[in-house]
């Protein structure tokens, strides 16, 4: 028995060692399982992508302005009608844009008759202002510059073929479409001029303005075409700046009846304005002084 004692001790120690190792292995296997839970939780919090702030009222699917429920009191007919339309599924962005259009047209009319800024009518600056809302003012200027440049270069090239006006413009539109496509692809790599997701309508507005430039250049002169184009862009930028203010967007949606009334009153006043334009004061400065004397 005494001879076997060392052997029994060694076997006992060996058994204890073998018995402990599986427990340590189980403990090591349990550690990753315990840590897996917080890792899964962290992953779950990272899954939502950063929310994109969309303030483009030209897109019905964009971030919409909330409309408060009101009761009809006899003076808020349009506001009640807007609430009814929104409840039926009409986009608030569309309603805001519809109410902003006459407001911007009134602004263009005021700047033309009172200040003296001239452009291609009243609707062209308004449409370009809406296009600037979709593209951004800087992106819209780049888009228009590209379309105008392609149009001028293509006209110079096609003039040598002595084509009729409409076939020549159709071929020019091919180059404009290709150039716009290239710009949209390239702008997707630059966030501050990204126009890769705009609809076809802003592009069409820019093409229409380019068409007016070409017609004026042929019918009148290059100087007159430049003057009207620059005036149109200034009016459009001013209109887009006003339309882009969230306070203005909320105001036309919350007080549509007051906005319509203000538009009517301002147009009645501007329509009967017979004074001198502010831009012509310097031109007729001497005549004005002589009349006063």
BARORO-657351 format. One record per atom (N, C-alpha, C, O): x, y, z; residue in three letters. Coordinates in steps of 0.001 Angstrom, whole numbers, padded with zeros to 6 digits, always signed. Atoms other than C-alpha are relative to their C-alpha. Layout:
# residues N
XYZala;...
//
This chain:
# residues 293
+000843-001204+000000unk;+000000+000000+000000unk;+000864+001234+000000unk;+000617+002214-000703unk;-000907-001140-000053unk;+002848+002276+000916unk;+000729+000166-001314unk;+001029+001283-001736unk;-000690-000099+001286unk;+004559+001389-002346unk;-000897+000645-001049unk;-000414+001334-001948unk;+000926-000571+000999unk;+001448+002383-004278unk;-000457+001411+000331unk;-001170+002038-000452unk;+000450-001353-000422unk;+000955+005653-002351unk;+000462+001071-000968unk;-000340+001916-001365unk;-000390-001049+000968unk;+003117+007767-004695unk;-000797-000077-001294unk;-001152+000952-001869unk;+000756+000151+001228unk;+001284+006333-007671unk;-001408+000546+000156unk;-001935+001196-000747unk;+001359-000498-000263unk;-002101+007103-006080unk;-000010+001526+000044unk;-000939+002161-000457unk;-000072-001473-000091unk;-001004+010686-005345unk;+000133+000605-001387unk;-000540+001585-001706unk;-000203-000516+001362unk;+000203+011227-008928unk;-001278-000102-000801unk;-001649+000841-001501unk;+001248+000170+000731unk;-003018+009799-010366unk;-001065+000981+000475unk;-001848+001500-000321unk;+000988-000944-000543unk;-005091+011972-008042unk;+000239+001407-000532unk;-000688+002102-000948unk;-000322-001333+000528unk;-003241+015118-009076unk;-000326+000089-001478unk;-000857+001098-001943unk;+000297+000017+001441unk;-003547+014135-012737unk;-001497+000063-000267unk;-001940+000716-001212unk;+001456-000024+000160unk;-007270+013544-012332unk;-000564+001395+000263unk;-001463+001873-000430unk;+000459-001361-000313unk;-007720+016940-010712unk;+000340+000961-001134unk;-000446+001844-001476unk;-000392-000872+001109unk;-005794+018582-013533unk;-000927-000184-001190unk;-001386+000781-001800unk;+000902+000280+001116unk;-007891+016846-016155unk;-001415+000474+000295unk;-002143+000889-000606unk;+001339-000444-000359unk;-011033+017696-014208unk;-000143+001508-000043unk;-001242+002004-000291unk;+000065-001461-000014unk;-010169+021417-014006unk;+000010+000554-001413unk;-000673+001536-001705unk;-000134-000542+001364unk;-009251+021886-017661unk;-001324+000133-000741unk;-001541+001172-001365unk;+001278-000189+000684unk;-012734+021247-019062unk;-000795+001172+000550unk;-001480+001868-000199unk;+000729-001125-000587unk;-014168+023770-016594unk;+000563+001311-000523unk;-000187+002238-000831unk;-000615-001215+000534unk;-011637+026374-017753unk;-000405+000200-001468unk;-000643+001324-001909unk;+000394-000095+001406unk;-012507+025584-021354unk;-001428+000498-000127unk;-001739+001309-000999unk;+001380-000455+000031unk;-016191+026039-020624unk;-000094+001475+000364unk;-000895+002222-000197unk;+000016-001412-000391unk;-015460+029329-018912unk;+000445+000879-001159unk;-000146+001930-001404unk;-000462-000773+001144unk;-013517+030560-021929unk;-001056+000043-001105unk;-001177+001048-001805unk;+001040+000006+001014unk;-016364+029532-024209unk;-001166+000903+000385unk;-001844+001464-000476unk;+001105-000822-000449unk;-018857+031387-022071unk;+000301+001490-000111unk;-000611+002301-000268unk;-000362-001425+000032unk;-016920+034659-022132unk;-000413+000662-001297unk;-001033+001725-001255unk;+000464-000634+001242unk;-017477+035369-025849unk;-001513+000070-000095unk;-002071+001005-000670unk;+001463-000020+000065unk;-021133+034423-025416unk;-000557+001172+000789unk;-001529+001800+000371unk;+000463-001121-000817unk;-021538+037013-022669unk;+000296+001315-000695unk;-000531+002226-000666unk;-000364-001234+000683unk;-019701+039679-024677unk;-000754+000173-001309unk;-000827+001283-001838unk;+000705-000098+001285unk;-021725+038860-027805unk;-001260+000848+000108unk;-001683+001480-000860unk;+001243-000754-000165unk;-024825+040468-026334unk;+000206+001502-000146unk;-000528+002127-000912unk;-000201-001429+000230unk;-023427+044034-025992unk;+000448+000329-001408unk;+000105+001384-001942unk;-000425-000250+001374unk;-021774+043699-029394unk;-001207+000056-000920unk;-001299+000927-001785unk;+001215+000004+000818unk;-025126+042810-030940unk;-000813+001266+000231unk;-001419+001801-000697unk;+000745-001222-000311unk;-026695+045779-029143unk;+000613+001206-000685unk;-000096+002058-001221unk;-000675-001110+000652unk;-024050+048161-030456unk;-000262-000010-001497unk;-000500+001033-002107unk;+000280+000112+001436unk;-024545+046841-033976unk;-001416+000457-000324unk;-001655+001093-001350unk;+001383-000400+000238unk;-028270+047371-033660unk;-000156+001514+000027unk;-000992+002062-000691unk;+000091-001459-000056unk;-027722+051026-032755unk;+000670+000662-001184unk;+000366+001809-001510unk;-000698-000580+001135unk;-025437+051552-035726unk;-000762-000216-001300unk;-000529+000491-002281unk;+000708+000358+001230unk;-027808+050013-038272unk;-000721+001180-000638unk;-000609+001353-001851unk;+000677-001118+000665unk;-029967+053163-038801unk;+000994+000949-000614unk;+001942+001373+000048unk;-000885-000921+000690unk;-028288+055374-041359unk;-000310+001428+000410unk;-001427+001716+000839unk;+000257-001394-000363unk;-027878+059102-040711unk;-001142+000568-000832unk;-001181+000415-002053unk;+001150-000559+000700unk;-031093+060885-041558unk;+000424+001162-000865unk;+001189+002023-000432unk;-000331-001052+000957unk;-030828+063124-044589unk;-001025+001121+000107unk;-002228+000881+000000unk;+000885-001147-000121unk;-032266+066602-044153unk;-000442+000415-001392unk;+000377+000858-002197unk;+000535-000327+001314unk;-034507+067207-047144unk;-000878+001234+000137unk;-001888+001205+000840unk;+000772-001233-000033unk;-035784+070742-047633unk;-000322+000426-001424unk;-000217+001605-001764unk;+000289-000256+001402unk;-036778+070486-051272unk;-001498-000124-000207unk;-002033-001229-000298unk;+001454+000034+000118unk;-040412+071479-051672unk;-000448-000343-001407unk;-001644-000513-001645unk;+000375+000396+001355unk;-040298+070632-055379unk;-000247-001495-000105unk;-000766-001961-001119unk;+000209+001439-000009unk;-040393+066935-054446unk;-001109-000337+000991unk;-000962-000049+002179unk;+001079+000360-000932unk;-043688+065636-052968unk;+000438-000991+001068unk;-000137-001023+002156unk;-000465+001007-000954unk;-041765+062823-051248unk;+001014+000552+000979unk;+001515-000192+001822unk;-000982-000589-000896unk;-039456+065234-049455unk;-000578+000234+001384unk;-001682-000207+001703unk;+000431-000335-001351unk;-039696+066504-045911unk;-001132+001012-000076unk;-000950+002118-000586unk;+001174-000834+000140unk;-043161+067974-045624unk;-000207+000879+001230unk;+000240+000558+002331unk;+000328-000929-001067unk;-044385+070898-043546unk;-001300-000452+000644unk;-002254-000812-000045unk;+001192+000445-000705unk;-046907+070022-040881unk;-001109+001042-000114unk;-000856+002246-000152unk;+001172-000857+000113unk;-050414+071427-041160unk;-000855-000194+001244unk;-001155-001321+001638unk;+000830+000081-001191unk;-052486+072260-038117unk;-001484-000009-000376unk;-001900+000645-001332unk;+001432+000091+000252unk;-056179+071418-037984unk;-000704+001272+000480unk;-000441+001758+001580unk;+000752-001209-000348unk;-058521+074424-037980unk;-001466-000193-000376unk;-001812-001062-001176unk;+001414+000005+000321unk;-062246+075054-038085unk;-000335+001236-000827unk;+000281+002291-000678unk;+000372-001101+000893unk;-063930+077237-040669unk;-000696+001101+000780unk;-001632+000839+001535unk;+000600-001142-000677unk;-064765+080725-039396unk;-000455+001080-000973unk;-000817+002182-000561unk;+000429-000961+001001unk;-065629+082445-042663unk;+001137+000771-000643unk;+000978+001297-001744unk;-001145-000747+000507unk;-062186+084042-043140unk;+001182-000895-000336unk;+002217-000406-000789unk;-001110+000929+000247unk;-060028+080948-043514unk;-000424-001114-000952unk;-000117-002286-000735unk;+000531+000994+000937unk;-061684+079220-046447unk;+001117-000792-000665unk;+001048-002018-000756unk;-001091+000686+000695unk;-058439+078450-048274unk;+000792-000897+000945unk;+001273-001958+000544unk;-000727+000831-000954unk;-056786+077143-045135unk;-000764-001286+000296unk;-000165-002357+000393unk;+000820+001203-000204unk;-059678+074754-044494unk;+000075-000895-001219unk;+000136-002118-001092unk;-000102+000785+001230unk;-059506+073681-048136unk;+001341-000717-000087unk;+001412-001855-000552unk;-001325+000627+000000unk;-055776+073000-047777unk;+000032-001177+000963unk;+000579-002229+000633unk;+000048+001103-000964unk;-056371+070882-044665unk;-000783-001187-000561unk;-000397-002343-000387unk;+000796+001078+000609unk;-059055+068929-046509unk;+000807-000725-001066unk;+000777-001953-001145unk;-000799+000612+001062unk;-056711+068367-049477unk;+001127-000841+000578unk;+001424-001918+000060unk;-001093+000759-000625unk;-053862+067245-047207unk;-000531-001298+000589unk;+000116-002339+000478unk;+000602+001221-000555unk;-056155+064776-045444unk;-000358-001000-001087unk;-000434-002201-000828unk;+000300+000876+001125unk;-057035+063392-048880unk;+001254-000539-000681unk;+001167-001325-001625unk;-001248+000544+000526unk;-053356+062738-049599unk;+000832+000942-000836unk;+001895+000557-001322unk;-000782-000965+000774unk;-052204+065887-051392unk;+001214+000416+000817unk;+001103+000669+002016unk;-001240-000346-000687unk;-048596+066718-050534unk;-000013+001464+000425unk;-000419+002336-000343unk;-000087-001385-000468unk;-048076+069831-048417unk;+001061+000777-000775unk;+000935+001988-000954unk;-001020-000668+000806unk;-044948+070582-050460unk;-000613+000554-001295unk;-000282+001657-001730unk;+000665-000461+001220unk;-047111+070819-053571unk;-000887+001201+000283unk;-000919+002148-000504unk;+000849-001125-000366unk;-049568+073115-051805unk;+000820+001255+000253unk;+000436+002346-000169unk;-000862-001154-000269unk;-046758+075375-050594unk;+000535+000579-001294unk;+000571+001797-001467unk;-000547-000469+001270unk;-045259+075554-054068unk;-001061+000721-000827unk;-000765+001730-001466unk;+001084-000659+000730unk;-048619+076431-055620unk;-000295+001384+000559unk;-000600+002309-000193unk;+000249-001303-000619unk;-049073+079262-053122unk;+001186+000948-000170unk;+001016+002167-000176unk;-001187-000842+000164unk;-045501+080489-053592unk;+000129+000546-001417unk;+000712+001612-001615unk;-000143-000439+001395unk;-045760+080763-057387unk;-000569+001402-000236unk;+000143+002239-000790unk;+000479-001371+000198unk;-048074+083843-057425unk;+000745+001017+000849unk;+000863+002181+000468unk;-000770-000921-000840unk;-046055+085347-054588unk;+001305+000396-000678unk;+001685+001566-000656unk;-001251-000289+000698unk;-042811+085065-056566unk;-000268+000777-001284unk;+000511+001658-001648unk;+000359-000773+001188unk;-044532+086296-059725unk;-000273+001458+000364unk;+000073+002364-000394unk;+000226-001367-000480unk;-045648+089347-057729unk;+001318+000699+000299unk;+001481+001880-000005unk;-001311-000570-000273unk;-042084+089891-056565unk;+000714+000376-001296unk;+001322+001442-001386unk;-000613-000290+001302unk;-040833+089684-060163unk;-000649+001219-000641unk;+000029+002063-001227unk;+000714-001153+000559unk;-043517+092138-061245unk;+000410+001294+000697unk;+000610+002315+000038unk;-000422-001184-000763unk;-042559+094583-058477unk;+001408+000427-000389unk;+001664+001613-000597unk;-001381-000319+000356unk;-038856+094366-059319unk;+000106+000546-001426unk;+001002+001336-001726unk;-000039-000481+001386unk;-039620+094974-062999unk;-000537+001423-000119unk;+000127+002282-000699unk;+000658-001295+000199unk;-041998+097951-062781unk;+000486+001079+000958unk;+000485+002256+000599unk;-000414-000995-000993unk;-040689+099661-059641unk;+001514+000146+000044unk;+002031+001262+000051unk;-001465-000057-000092unk;-036995+098739-059474unk;+000614+000150-001380unk;+001549+000932-001553unk;-000520-000120+001355unk;-036368+098272-063200unk;+000791-001192-000479unk;+001516-001088-001468unk;-000685+001222+000446unk;-035010+094719-063449unk;-000837-000672-001083unk;-002014-000962-000871unk;+000722+000595+001123unk;-035971+093208-066799unk;+000523-001404-000272unk;+001716-001678-000145unk;-000364+001360+000369unk;-036003+089564-067815unk;-000910-000491-001099unk;-001602+000296-001745unk;+000863+000600+001011unk;-037774+087169-070138unk;-001402-000193+000585unk;-001782-001295+000982unk;+001367+000084-000485unk;-041298+087986-069026unk;-000071-000220+001497unk;+000872+000075+002233unk;+000231+000230-001419unk;-042729+087015-065674unk;+000040-001484+000357unk;+000394-001846+001479unk;+000048+001425-000295unk;-043099+083248-065976unk;+001374-000665-000083unk;+001652-001594+000676unk;-001321+000595+000118unk;-039550+082443-067075unk;+000828+000167+001274unk;+001385-000823+001749unk;-000722-000104-001277unk;-037888+083925-063941unk;-000624-000832+001110unk;+000087-001375+001955unk;+000669+000799-001029unk;-040520+082188-061798unk;+000339-001482-000161unk;+000597-002170+000827unk;-000336+001404+000242unk;-039843+078812-063433unk;+001464-000294+000345unk;+001773-001342+000912unk;-001405+000207-000337unk;-036080+079237-063094unk;+000205+000030+001508unk;+001058-000685+002034unk;-000081-000021-001467unk;-036578+080116-059417unk;-000387-001353+000587unk;+000245-001830+001530unk;+000390+001340-000443unk;-038398+076804-058947unk;+001095-001012-000321unk;+001357-001921+000466unk;-001101+000900+000365unk;-035564+075052-060793unk;+001160+000140+000982unk;+001803-000851+001328unk;-001072-000218-000970unk;-033060+076636-058391unk;-000313-000653+001344unk;+000597-001051+002070unk;+000366+000695-001234unk;-035017+075179-055484unk;+000393-001477-000063unk;+000797-002066+000939unk;-000320+001422+000163unk;-034426+071698-056893unk;+001498-000243-000109unk;+002008-001226+000429unk;-001423+000211+000249unk;-030797+072129-057943unk;+000903+000717+000992unk;+002086+000394+001098unk;-000859-000896-000746unk;-029581+074715-055475unk;+000462+001123-000920unk;+000622+000913-002122unk;-000346-001137+000847unk;-028561+078154-056692unk;+001344-000224-000690unk;+001477+000024-001888unk;-001322+000212+000602unk;-024907+077251-057233unk;-000044-001117-001031unk;+000499-000972-002126unk;+000119+001101+000955unk;-025710+073925-058880unk;-000812+000393-001217unk;-000508-000035-002331unk;+000800-000463+001125unk;-028364+075599-061023unk;+000778+000907-000931unk;+000620+000832-002150unk;-000820-000880+000834unk;-025919+078250-062221unk;+001000-000805-000828unk;+001237-000503-001997unk;-000936+000851+000740unk;-023404+075573-063172unk;-000734-000746-001115unk;-000236-000847-002236unk;+000784+000722+001006unk;-026107+073586-064977unk;-000378+000915-001158unk;-000253+000529-002321unk;+000374-000932+001059unk;-027323+076654-066882unk;+001216+000420-000820unk;+001132+000528-002043unk;-001210-000394+000723unk;-023771+077706-067759unk;+000431-001088-000967unk;+000838-000806-002094unk;-000380+001110+000880unk;-023054+074252-069155unk;-000940-000096-001191unk;-000489-000246-002327unk;+000968+000096+001094unk;-026278+074145-071188unk;+000174+001155-000978unk;+000101+000958-002191unk;-000187-001159+000872unk;-025688+077658-072520unk;+001285-000133-000816unk;+001302+000193-002002unk;-001272+000173+000700unk;-022070+076881-073415unk;-000130-001043-001115unk;+000338-000823-002232unk;+000192+001040+001011unk;-023026+073670-075235unk;-000865+000529-001139unk;-000603+000243-002307unk;+000879-000540+001029unk;-025807+075516-077059unk;+000745+000960-000925unk;+000569+000910-002143unk;-000743-000957+000822unk;-023493+078302-078237unk;+001025-000691-000890unk;+001167-000353-002065unk;-001016+000711+000783unk;-020738+075931-079341unk;-000652-000814-001115unk;-000172-000825-002249unk;+000673+000795+001026unk;-023167+073639-081148unk;-000581+000878-001104unk;-000606+000478-002268unk;+000515-000912+001030unk;-024732+076629-082921unk;+001107+000449-000944unk;+000899+000563-002152unk;-001130-000399+000838unk;-021323+077730-084146unk;+000400-001119-000962unk;+000750-000860-002114unk;-000388+001130+000849unk;-020589+074244-085481unk;-001062-000287-001053unk;-000750-000497-002225unk;+001090+000351+000919unk;-024021+073599-087013unk;-000273+001097-001020unk;-000891+000840-002052unk;+000196-001096+000950unk;-024040+076998-088709unk;+000708-000274-001324unk;+000285+000207-002375unk;-000748+000304+001207unk;-021516+075655-091179unk;-000763-000953-000925unk;-000514-001000-002130unk;+000768+000944+000811unk;-023981+072998-092327unk;-001230+000650-000644unk;-001887+000038-001486unk;+001112-000761+000574unk;-026635+075655-093149unk;-001328-000752+000105unk;-002066-000898-000870unk;+001236+000726-000253unk;-029472+073712-091585unk;-001126+000968+000363unk;-000874+002122+000708unk;+001126-000775-000495unk;-032965+074976-090809unk;+000083+000117+001529unk;+000814-000620+002191unk;-000126-000318-001431unk;-033523+076352-087322unk;-000390-001188+000881unk;+000347-001544+001801unk;+000469+001071-000867unk;-035527+073482-085848unk;+000876-001254-000044unk;+001188-001797+001016unk;-000928+001149-000011unk;-033314+070596-087052unk;+001310+000322+000710unk;+001878-000532+001391unk;-001247-000384-000675unk;-030279+072529-085825unk;-000176-000004+001514unk;+000710-000450+002243unk;+000254+000003-001442unk;-031852+073019-082397unk;-000191-001419+000527unk;+000167-001715+001667unk;+000165+001391-000430unk;-032774+069330-082271unk;+001347-000680+000185unk;+001554-001415+001150unk;-001343+000567-000135unk;-029170+068333-082882unk;+000708+000612+001211unk;+001431-000074+001934unk;-000594-000654-001165unk;-028090+070896-080297unk;-000521-000607+001298unk;+000210-000711+002284unk;+000574+000619-001195unk;-030460+069270-077814unk;+000643-001349+000307unk;+000719-001757+001466unk;-000722+001255-000221unk;-028631+065975-078328unk;+001270+000251+000803unk;+001556-000463+001764unk;-001233-000329-000720unk;-025368+067574-077203unk;-000306+000488+001421unk;+000437+000195+002358unk;+000382-000480-001333unk;-027157+069289-074302unk;-000356-001175+000906unk;+000019-001191+002078unk;+000369+001177-000797unk;-028598+065963-073132unk;+001235-000781+000434unk;+001325-001219+001581unk;-001223+000732-000344unk;-025187+064277-073273unk;+000812+000768+001037unk;+001304+000185+002003unk;-000760-000809-000944unk;-023476+067156-071491unk;-000638+000028+001379unk;+000062-000035+002389unk;+000701+000009-001288unk;-026153+067270-068773unk;+000161-001337+000697unk;+000333-001391+001915unk;-000202+001338-000580unk;-025844+063517-068265unk;+001392-000117+000616unk;+001542-000627+001726unk;-001376+000055-000525unk;-022075+063811-067834unk;+000120+000832+001274unk;+000758+000406+002236unk;-000057-000854-001191unk;-022515+066693-065358unk;-000700-000652+001187unk;-000213-000567+002315unk;+000719+000672-001084unk;-025057+064726-063325unk;+000826-001137+000590unk;+000835-001340+001805unk;-000845+001096-000490unk;-022690+061749-063110unk;+001177+000547+000798unk;+001495+000026+001867unk;-001153-000568-000693unk;-019713+063907-062127unk;-000395+000672+001308unk;+000353+000624+002285unk;+000414-000705-001215unk;-021706+065916-059584unk;-000349-000950+001133unk;-000400-000531+002290unk;+000301+000964-001056unk;-022596+062734-057700unk;+001201-000244+000903unk;+001042-000759+002010unk;-001204+000153-000814unk;-018998+062695-056432unk;+000279+001247+000842unk;+001175+001228+001686unk;-000210-001249-000736unk;-019256+066262-055069unk;-001307+000351+000683unk;-002309+000597+000011unk;+001244-000167-000747unk;-021814+066808-052311unk;-000579+001398-000132unk;-001800+001555-000114unk;+000515-001377-000024unk;-022070+070603-052550unk;-000555+000454-001342unk;-001111+001549-001425unk;+000651-000320+001270unk;-023147+070579-056210unk;-000691-001247-000559unk;-000733-001453-001772unk;+000603+001263+000434unk;-024975+067250-056311unk;-001343+000270-000683unk;-002318+000640-000028unk;+001242-000137+000757unk;-027598+067471-059053unk;-000345-001320-000684unk;-001095-001352-001660unk;+000201+001301+000645unk;-027590+063777-059860unk;-001398-000562+000243unk;-001811-001489-000454unk;+001306+000548-000336unk;-031036+063208-058307unk;-001152+000941-000368unk;-002286+000717+000055unk;+001063-000924+000360unk;-032980+066102-059802unk;-000872-000599-001093unk;-000451-001503-001815unk;+000914+000473+001033unk;-035979+065542-062040unk;+000310+000695-001323unk;+001234+001504-001410unk;-000235-000534+001340unk;-036209+066448-065720unk;-000466+001451-000112unk;+000002+002178-000988unk;+000604-001316+000170unk;-038197+069649-065129unk;+000984+001155+000192unk;+000952+002084-000616unk;-000988-001087-000071unk;-035357+071899-063860unk;+000888+000071-001230unk;+001256+001161-001669unk;-000821+000013+001210unk;-033304+070815-066854unk;-000763+000608-001168unk;-000196+001359-001962unk;+000809-000564+001075unk;-036168+071663-069201unk;-000124+001514+000134unk;-000103+002227-000868unk;+000079-001447-000209unk;-036499+075116-067635unk;+001286+000683-000454unk;+001250+001750-001067unk;-001281-000564+000429unk;-032801+075741-068213unk;+000121-000012-001529unk;+000629+000935-002129unk;-000039+000085+001461unk;-033110+074573-071811unk;-000903+001066-000619unk;-000550+001663-001636unk;+000907-001037+000498unk;-036082+076917-072321unk;+000631+001381+000083unk;+000484+002192-000831unk;-000681-001292-000130unk;-034069+079854-071014unk;+001103+000141-001049unk;+001290+001215-001621unk;-001019-000021+001043unk;-031230+078940-073351unk;-000624+000242-001373unk;-000055+000948-002206unk;+000710-000201+001263unk;-033738+078792-076217unk;-000400+001464-000172unk;-000283+002020-001264unk;+000359-001424+000060unk;-034971+082304-075366unk;+001229+000851-000280unk;+001154+001835-001016unk;-001251-000724+000254unk;-031368+083504-075319unk;+000374-000077-001486unk;+000766+000921-002091unk;-000342+000183+001409unk;-030779+082054-078785unk;-000933+000797-000905unk;-000488+001428-001864unk;+000964-000739+000817unk;-033981+083560-080198unk;+000245+001506+000072unk;+000193+002196-000946unk;-000258-001437-000153unk;-033213+087006-078779unk;+001284+000399-000708unk;+001378+001477-001294unk;-001270-000280+000674unk;-029683+086810-080100unk;-000182+000099-001511unk;+000460+000925-002160unk;+000240-000028+001439unk;-030970+086106-083608unk;-000930+001151-000400unk;-000722+001789-001432unk;+000996-001006+000356unk;-033927+088528-083542unk;+000466+001422+000300unk;+000188+002339-000473unk;-000397-001346-000404unk;-032365+091485-081733unk;+001527+000147-000053unk;+002092+000507-001086unk;-001455-000137-000049unk;-028732+091484-080609unk;+000551-000814+001158unk;-000184-001216+002059unk;-000643+000725-001091unk;-026231+089707-078398unk;-000068+000791+001302unk;-000224+000210+002376unk;+000053-000840-001193unk;-026238+092651-075995unk;-001352-000108+000687unk;-001430-000228+001910unk;+001341+000113-000574unk;-030006+092473-075535unk;-000231-001387+000589unk;-000875-001521+001629unk;+000144+001365-000512unk;-029861+088700-075089unk;+000726-000165+001326unk;+000198-000785+002249unk;-000753+000070-001259unk;-027173+089014-072400unk;-000716+000759+001101unk;-000796+000286+002235unk;+000699-000821-000988unk;-029113+091776-070641unk;-001215-000718+000555unk;-001405-000765+001771unk;+001209+000684-000442unk;-032368+089812-070522unk;+000333-001284+000757unk;-000352-001630+001720unk;-000378+001241-000681unk;-030616+086582-069509unk;+000523+000284+001398unk;+000146-000394+002354unk;-000514-000365-001323unk;-028716+088229-066663unk;-001131+000486+000896unk;-001183+000145+002078unk;+001144-000453-000786unk;-031910+089975-065551unk;-000871-001150+000462unk;-001354-001161+001594unk;+000792+001171-000368unk;-033772+086681-065606unk;+000656-000782+001126unk;-000025-001239+002045unk;-000719+000739-001042unk;-031088+085002-063500unk;-000049+000734+001326unk;-000205+000106+002374unk;+000067-000779-001245unk;-031073+087841-060955unk;-001389-000114+000625unk;-001519-000311+001833unk;+001371+000151-000500unk;-034866+087702-060659unk;-000247-001410+000539unk;-000900-001583+001568unk;+000193+001390-000427unk;-034777+083899-060395unk;+000732-000278+001312unk;+000194-000949+002192unk;-000756+000205-001245unk;-032074+083927-057705unk;-000705+000675+001167unk;-000786+000113+002259unk;+000747-000696-001051unk;-034039+086507-055719unk;-001245-000782+000398unk;-001533-000942+001584unk;+001194+000785-000292unk;-037217+084452-056030unk;+000309-001303+000712unk;-000401-001699+001636unk;-000380+001258-000651unk;-035461+081221-055100unk;+000430+000237+001444unk;+000141-000571+002326unk;-000409-000314-001369unk;-033928+082889-052054unk;-001197+000225+000907unk;-001196-000211+002058unk;+001215-000230-000798unk;-037362+084021-050859unk;-000744-001313+000225unk;-001198-001584+001337unk;+000738+001259-000110unk;-038971+080641-051558unk;+000687-001001+000908unk;+000032-001877+001474unk;-000753+000978-000781unk;-036223+078781-049724unk;-000080+000264+001500unk;+000306-000595+002293unk;+000132-000291-001424unk;-036927+080504-046395unk;-001117-000850+000584unk;-002243-000841+000086unk;+001012+000841-000635unk;-038738+078080-044118unk;-001122+000833+000602unk;-002269+000389+000658unk;+001031-000863-000569unk;-040559+081000-042491unk;-001030+000393-001051unk;-002224+000458-000758unk;+000921-000348+001088unk;-042056+082003-045853unk;-000853-001205-000368unk;-002055-001064-000596unk;+000745+001212+000334unk;-043051+078406-046614unk;-001083-000287+001031unk;-002206-000640+000673unk;+000987+000237-001039unk;-044786+078031-043260unk;-001088+001071-000007unk;-002250+000787+000282unk;+000971-001097-000004unk;-046456+081442-043597unk;-001069-000192-001069unk;-002255+000011-000808unk;+000991+000174+001076unk;-048094+080681-046958unk;-000901-001199+000266unk;-002016-001267-000251unk;+000824+001171-000301unk;-049338+077363-045584unk;-000939+000264+001172unk;-002051-000264+001203unk;+000832-000286-001169unk;-050680+078713-042291unk;-000976+001150-000246unk;-002066+001186+000325unk;+000859-001156+000263unk;-052109+081952-043653unk;-000204+000174-001509unk;+000148+001222-002051unk;+000152-000101+001464unk;-053013+081248-047302unk;-000972+001097-000413unk;-000776+001748-001439unk;+000982-001033+000349unk;-056018+083587-047265unk;+000639+001376+000048unk;+000396+002205-000829unk;-000682-001292-000116unk;-053879+086506-046080unk;+001019+000186-001119unk;+001167+001287-001648unk;-000996-000088+001075unk;-051161+085707-048636unk;-000669+000332-001333unk;-000174+001170-002086unk;+000725-000276+001256unk;-053668+085663-051513unk;-000487+001442-000023unk;-000413+002106-001057unk;+000470-001381-000076unk;-055121+088973-050333unk;+001148+000987-000210unk;+000994+001982-000918unk;-001170-000870+000152unk;-051660+090556-050081unk;+000475+000022-001451unk;+000827+001076-001980unk;-000417+000081+001406unk;-050762+089322-053578unk;-000916+000841-000879unk;-000443+001555-001763unk;+000950-000777+000802unk;-053935+090862-055024unk;+000180+001494+000211unk;+000143+002269-000745unk;-000153-001428-000299unk;-053407+094189-053273unk;+001284+000548-000621unk;+001269+001621-001224unk;-001280-000471+000554unk;-049741+094486-054306unk;-000070+000101-001515unk;+000439+001060-002095unk;+000104-000039+001467unk;-050534+093655-057932unk;-000901+001132-000477unk;-000657+001713-001535unk;+000839-001137+000349unk;-053314+096242-057987unk;+000774+001310+000117unk;+000606+002210-000707unk;-000804-001213-000179unk;-050894+098870-056675unk;+001079+000107-001073unk;+001279+001172-001658unk;-001062-000020+001009unk;-048051+097872-059016unk;-000593+000194-001387unk;+000012+000847-002237unk;+000642-000141+001299unk;-050465+097642-061935unk;-000392+001416-000341unk;-000541+001753-001516unk;+000343-001410+000213unk;-051372+101314-061471unk;+001168+000939+000290unk;+000989+002150+000413unk;-001169-000831-000297unk;-047836+102507-060776unk;+000420+000770-001251unk;+000619+000178-002312unk;-000382-000853+001132unk;-046901+105432-063031unk;+001270+000790+000265unk;+001635+001666-000518unk;-001221-000731-000336unk;-043742+106650-061338unk;+001201-000513-000765unk;+001106-001454-001553unk;-001233+000380+000665unk;-040183+106390-062522unk;+000625-001202+000710unk;+000510-001348+001927unk;-000662+001166-000575unk;-038249+103183-061999unk;+001272+000421+000728unk;+001935+001383+000339unk;-001158-000373-000819unk;-035490+103251-059398unk;+001293-000078-000797unk;+002209+000711-000565unk;-001225+000136+000788unk;-032886+102100-061914unk;+000162+001114-001019unk;+001246+001282-001578unk;-000064-001070+000993unk;-033723+105055-064181unk;+000134+001384+000634unk;+000131+002396-000068unk;-000140-001298-000663unk;-033333+107779-061561unk;+001276+000696-000433unk;+001274+001895-000713unk;-001269-000592+000431unk;-029695+108311-062480unk;-000033+000445-001452unk;+000615+001424-001825unk;+000086-000335+001427unk;-030571+108369-066177unk;-000769+001304-000233unk;-000391+002113-001080unk;+000832-001194+000173unk;-033260+111061-065822unk;+000158+000970+001170unk;-000755+001729+001496unk;-000224-000818-001185unk;-031710+112807-062848unk;-000106+001486-000312unk;-000731+002236+000438unk;+000035-001418+000354unk;-031244+116141-064619unk;-001410+000432-000355unk;-001835+001518+000041unk;+001385-000370+000380unk;-034763+116136-066080unk;-000888+000111+001222unk;-001767+000971+001278unk;+000807-000049-001224unk;-036232+115423-062645unk;+000259+001298+000755unk;-000676+001919+001261unk;-000332-001250-000698unk;-034362+118387-061113unk;-000584+001197-000701unk;-001097+002107-000050unk;+000548-001124+000749unk;-035425+120725-063898unk;-001514+000107+000195unk;-002060+001209+000256unk;+001459-000012-000192unk;-039065+119706-063415unk;-000353+000539+001379unk;-001345+001249+001543unk;+000238-000493-001350unk;-038831+120395-059692unk;+000183+001517+000044unk;-000562+002218+000729unk;-000248-001438+000007unk;-037398+123855-060395unk;-001108+000728-000767unk;-001076+001953-000884unk;
//
